[in-house]
Every structure is written in C-alpha cells, then in structure tokens.
Amino acid sequence: MTEPKFYSPLKIGFIIVVLAYFLFTFHAMFTLSWIGEWEAFSGSFRLVVFVQDVSANIGIAARLIASAIAFIGVILYFVKKGLSKQTTTKVLRMVLFGEAIYWLGLLAAGVLPLFYTLGFDTWRVNGHVSVLPFWLSLLMNQIPLLIQSIAIPAVLLKVVFALKPNKPAKQAIKWGLIAATVYIFVFWLTNTAEWARTIIRQGTVYLTSYPQNLLCFALTSIGLLALTVFMVYFTKKSMATETLEKLDLQPISAVIILLGLFYLWNYLSWIFFGIDQIWSNWYVWFLSNNLNLWMLSIPFVGLPLFLNSRSESMRLNQKFRKLVYATQGVGAVFVAVFLMGYLGGLPSRDVLHSEPVFKVPLIIFGATLLLLIIVTAIMIANHRKNRA
C-alpha cells in the first residue's frame, strides 16, 4: 500500500516530538522563580549563582528558538508534503546550532564552583546536616557538567559545519552518529551521577525497599550504558557510510525507541508509584530540573522509522501501520496532558501532574502507551525476523 500523501506515521511522529520539544522548552524558559534567587546568598557565592542562572537561561532561550524553528520546519514538511534538501539542511543547521548554545550555557555551572570554597553539597536528615566532600561533589556534579557543556557543543558544531547541501553527506553522517553517541553517553553519565547522589543521601534501602526505584536505577546505570556501548559499536561500523540512503536505520530506530522508553518509564514510575516517602534528589532532578524529559515522546518517530527502515519499497502490511497510528493517537493525548501539567504551573516551578485531573489520565494513557510501544516494537521486530 502506498504512503498517504498528506499524512503518514513519520509526519505525525515528527509533529508530536517537535511540539513536545518546543512546549517543554517554553515551560523552562518562562519558569521565572529563578529570578533573584541569588539574593539568598552572600559574598562571591551570590555572584556565582547569578552567573550560573543567567548563563543557563541564555542557553534555554537558544534552545527555545531552535525548537520553534524545528516546529515550523515540520509544519512546512507536513503541509508541503516534503521539503527541499536545501531547506531541510538549513533548518537542521539552525536547530543544531541552537542546541549547541543551550549545552554551552551549562559551562558556567561546571567551571565556577571550582573556584570557590563551598565546593560541597549539604542537606539535612533528621535534624542533622550532612556534607558531601568536595571531591565527591566534583565527581558527581562538576565533571558531568563540564563534559556535557563541552563535548556536546563541540560535536554539534562539527555536524553544523559538515551539514551543507553542496558537500558530500559522508562527513555529516559520521559526525551525526558521533553526536548521537555523545548525547547518550552524557545522559548515562548525568543520570547515573544523580542516582549516586541520591543513594549517598538516602542509603541503599531506598533501592531495596522500593522495587520501582531499583528498576529505574538499573535502567539508568546499566541500560543507558549498554545503549552507549551499542552506539559506539554502530558508529564505528557505520561512519564510513557515503549517503543517507545507505545508512541502516533499523538500529537507529531501535535506539530511539529504547531511549524514549527510558524517559517515559522514569516519568511514569513517579506517576504510578510516587508518594511523599520516596521523594528524593532523583525525582527533583528528573521531574523538575531535567530539560530533556520531552524525549519521552521520541518513540513516535522511532516506531515509523522501525516500520520502514529497510527500504522505501519494502512496506509492512496495513495492520502494523494501524498499530503505529493507534500508538501515536494514545501518545498524543498522553503528551498533551503531560505538557499541560507542566505549563499549568507557570511562572512558578510547580508541576501539576500530581493533581487528580492530570494524574488519572496520565496513569490511564501512560500505562496504555507504554504497553502499546513495547508490543508494537516487538511485533514489527518479529515480523522482520520471520521475513529475513
């Protein structure tokens, strides 16, 4: 069956993802409670907090512009039934440049704490103040910040310079794969560091007493590491690919689906099981300070790619296409409620996903979506395996 001319699973997937990307970044940009928070500090530390906050929000503004450009580009792709190579390249370059500036905005938070004496974390447990030594703070906070704010902008700018309509695609493919690998490595490093900080504060009982926490920890520390190792292997194997048509999209689509499931499950673990007793540094990070949570939507692009990743002429039968559409339909509702839960709290940091009006549909549609993504991916994979 031929692909519909006006809409397709891939077009719908792109629209959901870029809308989540834009609106989640919009929420971060207009969460204004950070303004003036440096007034609570004194001396040089006040200046450090001020510079960190301003630098980070300049980066967020750059990502907001990038996400708006991405959204406009996808709308044009949808309405015009495709974009020229030149237009697509121009949009991609602007989006990647904006992303590079966003990550570069975190550099101040990685560098400045190295120059003042309060280089440790403090927290209060049962009335007693505990201190995280400087070297542990360095290992779990500053080093991850430095790596992500230097490595990601570096590889993204390499992609931007390689991505030109009149240049061979080989270098753009090579650096695109390297950039994807660096991203996943950074996600593993930063999220695992947050888990390490949480375990130091809460103790291992925080994992053993709550199975959902143990699963989240395993998916982060082991699952993302395995995904990183696979991307290193795939990048090394594929970086000599001459054209995009020759690039094997099946492994890439699988990585997109798995990475999206990581973010989706970690979000849903709080929606399903969240109670006051398990609120911790991990959930503060993942639900409040994690600006990549919009990536729980990326399976909506990964599934269509997985559906047609072998070649444009090889189409799977209609039942798989309908299953992808059904997954995207449920996903669109879930993402809409998810985004409203964040946007509804503006301009404060309050997130409304624990309110019954949001939590109930998030539980229902979230559970259905999680099941649909897993079942759809497995069915498509089995179908391909049987036809191979």
C-alpha positions as CSV (number, residue, x, y, z in Angstrom):
1,M,0.0,0.0,0.0
2,T,1.3,3.4,-0.9
3,E,2.1,6.0,1.7
4,P,-0.6,8.7,2.2
5,K,0.4,11.9,0.5
6,F,-0.7,14.3,3.2
7,Y,-0.1,12.4,6.4
8,S,2.0,9.4,7.4
9,P,3.2,7.8,10.7
10,L,6.5,9.6,10.3
11,K,5.0,13.0,9.8
12,I,2.7,12.6,12.7
13,G,5.6,11.4,14.9
14,F,7.7,14.4,14.0
15,I,4.8,16.8,14.8
16,I,4.3,15.2,18.3
17,V,8.0,15.2,19.1
18,V,8.8,18.8,18.0
19,L,5.7,20.1,19.7
20,A,6.8,18.4,23.0
21,Y,10.4,19.8,22.4
22,F,9.1,23.3,21.9
23,L,6.5,23.5,24.7
24,F,8.7,21.7,27.3
25,T,11.5,24.2,26.5
26,F,8.9,27.0,26.6
27,H,8.0,25.9,30.1
28,A,11.7,26.0,31.2
29,M,12.1,29.5,29.6
30,F,9.2,31.0,31.4
31,T,9.6,29.4,34.8
32,L,10.6,32.6,36.4
33,S,11.0,31.7,40.0
34,W,14.8,31.5,39.4
35,I,15.0,35.3,39.1
36,G,16.5,36.8,42.2
37,E,17.3,33.5,43.9
38,W,20.9,34.6,44.2
39,E,19.7,37.2,46.7
40,A,19.5,34.5,49.3
41,F,23.3,34.1,49.2
42,S,26.1,36.4,50.2
43,G,29.6,37.3,49.0
44,S,31.2,35.7,45.9
45,F,28.7,32.8,46.1
46,R,25.9,35.3,45.2
47,L,27.8,36.3,42.0
48,V,28.4,32.6,41.1
49,V,24.7,31.8,41.4
50,F,23.8,34.8,39.4
51,V,26.2,34.0,36.5
52,Q,25.2,30.3,36.5
53,D,21.5,31.2,36.3
54,V,21.9,33.9,33.6
55,S,24.2,31.7,31.5
56,A,21.8,28.7,31.8
57,N,18.8,30.7,30.8
58,I,20.6,32.2,27.8
59,G,21.1,28.6,26.7
60,I,17.4,27.8,27.3
61,A,16.5,30.8,25.2
62,A,18.7,29.4,22.4
63,R,17.0,26.0,22.7
64,L,13.6,27.7,22.6
65,I,14.5,29.4,19.3
66,A,15.8,26.1,18.0
67,S,12.7,24.2,19.0
68,A,10.5,26.9,17.4
69,I,12.4,26.6,14.1
70,A,12.1,22.8,14.3
71,F,8.4,23.1,14.8
72,I,7.9,25.5,11.9
73,G,10.1,23.2,9.7
74,V,8.0,20.1,10.5
75,I,4.7,22.0,9.9
76,L,6.1,23.0,6.5
77,Y,7.2,19.4,5.9
78,F,3.6,18.3,6.7
79,V,1.8,21.0,4.6
80,K,4.1,20.9,1.6
81,K,4.3,17.1,1.6
82,G,8.1,17.4,1.9
83,L,10.9,19.9,2.0
84,S,13.7,20.6,-0.4
85,K,17.2,19.3,0.5
86,Q,18.4,22.9,0.9
87,T,15.6,23.9,3.2
88,T,15.9,20.8,5.3
89,T,19.6,21.3,5.7
90,K,19.2,25.0,6.7
91,V,16.6,24.1,9.3
92,L,18.7,21.3,10.7
93,R,21.8,23.5,10.9
94,M,19.8,26.2,12.8
95,V,18.3,23.7,15.2
96,L,21.7,22.0,16.0
97,F,23.4,25.4,16.4
98,G,20.7,26.4,19.0
99,E,21.1,23.1,20.8
100,A,24.9,23.7,20.9
101,I,24.4,27.1,22.6
102,Y,21.9,25.5,25.1
103,W,24.5,23.0,26.3
104,L,27.3,25.6,26.2
105,G,25.1,27.6,28.7
106,L,25.8,25.0,31.3
107,L,29.5,25.5,31.2
108,A,29.5,28.2,33.9
109,A,27.8,25.8,36.3
110,G,30.6,23.3,35.7
111,V,33.5,25.8,35.9
112,L,32.7,28.4,38.5
113,P,32.2,26.1,41.6
114,L,35.9,25.0,41.1
115,F,36.9,28.5,42.1
116,Y,35.1,29.0,45.4
117,T,35.4,27.2,48.7
118,L,31.8,26.0,49.1
119,G,32.5,23.1,46.8
120,F,30.4,20.6,48.5
121,D,26.7,19.7,48.9
122,T,24.9,19.9,52.2
123,W,21.5,18.5,53.2
124,R,19.5,18.0,56.4
125,V,18.5,14.5,57.5
126,N,16.5,14.0,60.8
127,G,17.8,17.4,62.0
128,H,21.4,16.7,61.2
129,V,23.4,18.4,58.5
130,S,25.4,16.0,56.3
131,V,28.2,17.2,54.0
132,L,29.3,15.8,50.6
133,P,33.0,16.3,50.4
134,F,34.4,18.4,47.6
135,W,35.9,15.5,45.7
136,L,32.6,13.7,45.6
137,S,30.8,16.8,44.5
138,L,33.4,17.2,41.8
139,L,32.9,13.6,40.6
140,M,29.1,13.7,40.7
141,N,28.3,17.2,39.7
142,Q,31.1,19.4,38.2
143,I,32.7,16.7,36.0
144,P,29.4,15.6,34.4
145,L,28.5,19.3,33.8
146,L,31.9,20.0,32.3
147,I,31.7,17.0,29.9
148,Q,28.2,17.8,28.7
149,S,28.8,21.5,28.3
150,I,32.0,21.0,26.3
151,A,31.6,17.6,24.4
152,I,28.0,18.1,23.1
153,P,28.5,21.7,21.7
154,A,31.8,20.5,20.1
155,V,30.2,17.6,18.2
156,L,27.1,19.5,17.3
157,L,29.1,22.3,15.8
158,K,31.1,19.7,13.8
159,V,27.8,18.5,12.4
160,V,26.7,22.0,11.6
161,F,29.8,22.7,9.6
162,A,29.6,19.3,7.9
163,L,26.0,19.6,7.0
164,K,25.9,21.6,3.8
165,P,23.8,20.9,0.6
166,N,26.9,21.1,-1.7
167,K,29.1,18.9,0.4
168,P,29.2,15.0,0.4
169,A,27.0,13.5,3.1
170,K,29.7,11.2,4.5
171,Q,31.1,13.7,7.0
172,A,27.7,14.8,8.2
173,I,26.7,11.2,8.7
174,K,29.9,10.5,10.6
175,W,29.6,13.4,12.9
176,G,25.9,12.9,13.3
177,L,26.5,9.4,14.6
178,I,29.3,10.6,16.9
179,A,27.0,13.4,18.2
180,A,24.2,10.8,18.9
181,T,26.7,8.6,20.8
182,V,27.9,11.6,22.9
183,Y,24.4,12.5,23.8
184,I,23.5,9.0,25.1
185,F,26.8,8.9,27.0
186,V,26.0,12.2,28.6
187,F,22.5,11.0,29.5
188,W,24.1,8.0,31.2
189,L,26.7,10.0,33.0
190,T,24.4,12.7,34.3
191,N,21.5,10.5,35.3
192,T,23.8,7.9,36.9
193,A,25.6,10.7,38.9
194,E,22.2,11.9,40.2
195,W,21.4,8.3,41.3
196,A,24.8,8.1,43.1
197,R,24.0,11.4,44.9
198,T,20.6,10.0,45.8
199,I,21.9,6.7,47.2
200,I,24.5,8.6,49.3
201,R,21.8,10.7,50.8
202,Q,19.0,8.0,51.1
203,G,21.1,4.9,51.6
204,T,20.7,1.6,49.6
205,V,17.5,0.9,51.5
206,Y,16.0,3.5,49.1
207,L,16.5,0.9,46.3
208,T,15.9,-2.4,48.2
209,S,12.6,-1.1,49.8
210,Y,11.1,0.2,46.6
211,P,11.4,-2.1,43.6
212,Q,10.4,0.7,41.1
213,N,13.5,2.7,42.3
214,L,15.7,-0.3,41.8
215,L,14.4,-0.8,38.3
216,C,14.9,2.9,37.5
217,F,18.4,2.7,38.9
218,A,19.2,-0.4,36.8
219,L,17.8,1.1,33.6
220,T,19.9,4.2,34.2
221,S,23.2,2.8,35.3
222,I,23.2,-0.4,33.2
223,G,20.6,0.2,30.5
224,L,21.9,3.6,29.3
225,L,25.5,2.3,29.5
226,A,24.6,-0.7,27.3
227,L,22.9,1.7,24.8
228,T,26.0,3.8,24.8
229,V,28.3,0.8,24.1
230,F,26.0,-0.2,21.3
231,M,26.1,3.3,19.8
232,V,29.9,3.3,19.9
233,Y,29.9,-0.1,18.0
234,F,27.3,1.1,15.5
235,T,29.0,4.5,14.9
236,K,32.4,2.8,14.3
237,K,30.8,0.4,11.9
238,S,28.7,3.0,10.0
239,M,30.8,6.2,10.0
240,A,32.2,5.4,6.5
241,T,28.6,5.4,5.0
242,E,28.6,7.6,1.9
243,T,24.9,8.5,1.7
244,L,21.9,8.6,3.9
245,E,20.1,6.1,1.7
246,K,22.8,3.5,2.5
247,L,22.7,4.1,6.3
248,D,21.0,1.2,8.2
249,L,18.1,3.0,10.0
250,Q,16.8,-0.1,11.8
251,P,19.4,0.0,14.7
252,I,19.0,3.8,14.9
253,S,15.2,3.5,15.2
254,A,15.6,0.8,17.9
255,V,17.9,3.1,19.9
256,I,15.4,6.0,19.5
257,I,12.6,3.8,20.8
258,L,14.7,2.5,23.8
259,L,15.9,5.9,24.8
260,G,12.4,7.3,24.7
261,L,11.2,4.3,26.8
262,F,13.9,5.2,29.3
263,Y,12.5,8.7,29.8
264,L,8.8,7.5,29.6
265,W,9.2,4.8,32.3
266,N,11.2,7.0,34.6
267,Y,8.5,9.6,34.4
268,L,5.7,7.1,34.8
269,S,7.4,5.5,37.8
270,W,6.5,8.6,39.7
271,I,3.0,8.9,38.2
272,F,2.3,5.2,39.1
273,F,4.1,4.9,42.5
274,G,5.0,8.4,43.6
275,I,4.5,9.1,47.3
276,D,6.0,11.5,49.8
277,Q,8.2,8.8,51.3
278,I,10.2,8.3,48.1
279,W,10.5,11.9,47.0
280,S,14.3,12.4,46.7
281,N,17.1,14.2,44.9
282,W,16.5,11.8,41.9
283,Y,12.9,12.9,41.4
284,V,13.8,16.6,42.0
285,W,16.3,16.2,39.1
286,F,14.3,14.0,36.8
287,L,10.9,15.8,37.1
288,S,11.9,19.4,37.8
289,N,15.5,20.1,36.6
290,N,15.7,17.7,33.7
291,L,15.2,19.7,30.5
292,N,15.3,16.5,28.3
293,L,12.2,14.9,29.6
294,W,10.4,15.9,26.4
295,M,12.3,12.9,24.9
296,L,9.7,10.5,26.3
297,S,7.9,11.4,23.0
298,I,10.6,10.2,20.6
299,P,9.3,6.7,20.2
300,F,6.6,8.3,18.0
301,V,9.4,8.9,15.4
302,G,11.3,5.7,16.2
303,L,8.3,3.4,15.5
304,P,7.6,4.7,12.0
305,L,11.4,4.5,11.2
306,F,11.4,1.0,12.5
307,L,8.4,0.2,10.4
308,N,10.0,1.2,7.1
309,S,13.7,1.1,8.0
310,R,14.9,-1.4,5.4
311,S,13.9,0.4,2.3
312,E,11.2,2.6,0.9
313,S,9.9,-0.1,-1.4
314,M,9.5,-2.7,1.4
315,R,6.3,-1.9,3.3
316,L,4.9,-3.9,6.1
317,N,1.2,-4.8,5.9
318,Q,-1.6,-2.4,7.0
319,K,-2.2,-3.9,10.5
320,F,1.3,-2.6,11.6
321,R,0.6,0.8,10.2
322,K,-2.7,1.0,12.1
323,L,-1.0,-0.2,15.2
324,V,1.5,2.7,14.9
325,Y,-1.3,5.2,14.3
326,A,-3.1,3.8,17.4
327,T,0.1,4.2,19.5
328,Q,0.6,7.7,18.2
329,G,-3.1,8.6,19.0
330,V,-2.8,7.5,22.6
331,G,0.6,9.1,22.8
332,A,-0.7,12.5,21.5
333,V,-3.3,12.5,24.3
334,F,-0.7,11.5,26.9
335,V,1.8,14.1,25.7
336,A,-0.9,16.8,25.7
337,V,-1.8,16.0,29.4
338,F,1.9,15.8,30.3
339,L,2.6,19.2,28.8
340,M,-0.4,20.8,30.4
341,G,0.7,19.5,33.8
342,Y,4.0,21.4,33.3
343,L,2.7,24.5,31.6
344,G,-0.2,24.9,34.1
345,G,2.2,25.8,36.9
346,L,3.8,28.8,35.1
347,P,5.5,31.0,36.0
348,S,6.4,29.0,39.2
349,R,8.2,25.7,39.3
350,D,5.0,24.0,40.4
351,V,4.1,21.0,38.3
352,L,0.5,19.8,38.4
353,H,1.0,16.1,37.4
354,S,0.0,15.0,41.0
355,E,-3.4,16.8,40.8
356,P,-6.1,14.2,40.1
357,V,-7.3,16.0,37.0
358,F,-3.9,15.3,35.5
359,K,-2.7,12.2,37.3
360,V,-5.7,10.0,36.5
361,P,-5.4,10.4,32.7
362,L,-1.6,10.2,32.9
363,I,-2.0,6.8,34.6
364,I,-4.5,5.5,32.2
365,F,-3.0,6.8,29.0
366,G,0.6,6.3,30.3
367,A,0.1,2.6,31.0
368,T,-1.7,2.1,27.7
369,L,1.0,4.0,25.8
370,L,3.9,2.1,27.5
371,L,2.2,-1.2,26.6
372,L,1.5,-0.2,23.0
373,I,5.0,1.0,22.3
374,I,6.6,-2.2,23.6
375,V,4.0,-4.5,21.9
376,T,4.3,-2.6,18.6
377,A,8.1,-2.7,18.5
378,I,8.2,-6.4,19.4
379,M,5.6,-7.3,16.7
380,I,7.4,-5.3,14.0
381,A,10.7,-6.8,15.0
382,N,9.3,-10.4,15.0
383,H,7.7,-9.8,11.6
384,R,11.0,-8.6,10.2
385,K,12.8,-11.6,11.7
386,N,10.4,-14.1,10.2
387,R,10.7,-12.5,6.8
388,A,14.5,-12.3,6.9
